[in-house]
Amino acid sequence: MHFYITGITFYNFPYTFGYLLSRGLYAMFREEGDGFVPKYEEFLRLAGSDTAENVVRRTIGRELEAPEFWREAIESLEEPLKRLEALLPRVLPSKTP
């Protein structure tokens, strides 16, 4: 519910932005492995000291204004979505009479 409430964009945008940013960073960690950890720690240390765009650029080396970052973040949701779709038939009652 916090991610999408029509008509209240000022409220849900930070949740959506933060969630997708975390998914993008997690995708980078999965790709780079332990070598990503120092970058992430520096990102956390500097968070709040500048704009998100500048902190990510300085610490992670990516451009938040580039569509590729956000595309990768959204694509990182494909596997969890597949697992959810496989699980749903087992946990939801059948709607057939």
C-alpha positions as CSV (number, residue, x, y, z in Angstrom):
1,M,0.0,0.0,0.0
2,H,2.8,2.4,0.7
3,F,4.2,2.1,-2.8
4,Y,1.1,3.0,-4.8
5,I,-1.7,5.3,-3.6
6,T,-3.2,7.2,-6.5
7,G,-3.5,10.9,-6.0
8,I,-0.8,11.1,-3.2
9,T,2.4,11.1,-5.2
10,F,4.3,13.2,-2.6
11,Y,3.8,10.4,-0.1
12,N,4.6,7.3,-2.1
13,F,7.4,8.6,-4.3
14,P,10.1,8.3,-1.6
15,Y,9.1,4.8,-0.8
16,T,9.2,3.7,-4.4
17,F,12.4,5.6,-5.1
18,G,14.1,4.0,-2.1
19,Y,12.9,0.5,-2.8
20,L,14.1,0.6,-6.4
21,L,17.4,2.2,-5.4
22,S,17.9,-0.7,-2.9
23,R,17.0,-3.2,-5.6
24,G,19.5,-1.6,-8.0
25,L,22.2,-1.7,-5.4
26,Y,21.5,-5.3,-4.5
27,A,21.6,-6.3,-8.2
28,M,25.1,-4.7,-8.3
29,F,26.2,-6.6,-5.2
30,R,25.0,-9.8,-6.7
31,E,27.0,-9.1,-9.8
32,E,30.2,-7.8,-8.1
33,G,30.2,-9.8,-5.0
34,D,32.2,-8.8,-1.9
35,G,34.1,-6.2,-3.9
36,F,30.9,-4.1,-3.8
37,V,30.8,-3.9,0.0
38,P,33.3,-1.1,0.4
39,K,31.4,1.0,-2.2
40,Y,28.1,0.3,-0.4
41,E,29.6,1.2,3.0
42,E,30.8,4.5,1.6
43,F,27.4,5.1,0.1
44,L,25.8,4.6,3.5
45,R,28.4,6.8,5.2
46,L,27.7,9.7,2.8
47,A,23.9,9.2,2.5
48,G,22.2,12.4,3.5
49,S,25.3,14.6,2.9
50,D,24.3,15.4,-0.7
51,T,21.7,14.5,-3.3
52,A,21.1,10.8,-4.0
53,E,22.4,11.3,-7.6
54,N,25.7,12.8,-6.3
55,V,26.2,10.2,-3.6
56,V,25.6,7.3,-5.9
57,R,27.9,8.8,-8.6
58,R,30.7,9.4,-6.1
59,T,30.5,6.1,-4.2
60,I,28.9,3.5,-6.6
61,G,30.0,5.0,-9.9
62,R,26.6,4.9,-11.5
63,E,24.2,7.6,-12.8
64,L,20.8,7.6,-11.3
65,E,19.6,9.7,-14.2
66,A,20.4,7.0,-16.7
67,P,17.5,4.6,-17.5
68,E,19.8,1.6,-17.4
69,F,20.1,1.7,-13.6
70,W,16.4,1.8,-13.1
71,R,15.8,-0.9,-15.7
72,E,18.2,-3.2,-13.9
73,A,16.5,-2.5,-10.6
74,I,13.1,-3.3,-12.0
75,E,14.4,-6.4,-13.8
76,S,15.8,-7.6,-10.4
77,L,12.2,-8.2,-9.4
78,E,11.6,-10.9,-12.1
79,E,12.9,-13.8,-10.0
80,P,11.0,-12.9,-6.8
81,L,7.9,-12.4,-9.0
82,K,8.3,-15.9,-10.5
83,R,8.7,-17.4,-7.1
84,L,5.5,-15.6,-5.9
85,E,3.6,-16.7,-8.9
86,A,4.6,-20.4,-8.3
87,L,3.6,-20.1,-4.6
88,L,0.2,-18.4,-5.1
89,P,-1.7,-21.5,-6.3
90,R,-0.6,-23.4,-3.2
91,V,-1.7,-20.8,-0.7
92,L,-4.8,-19.2,-2.3
93,P,-8.0,-21.3,-2.4
94,S,-9.2,-22.3,-5.9
95,K,-12.0,-20.1,-7.3
96,T,-13.5,-22.9,-9.3
97,P,-16.8,-24.2,-7.9
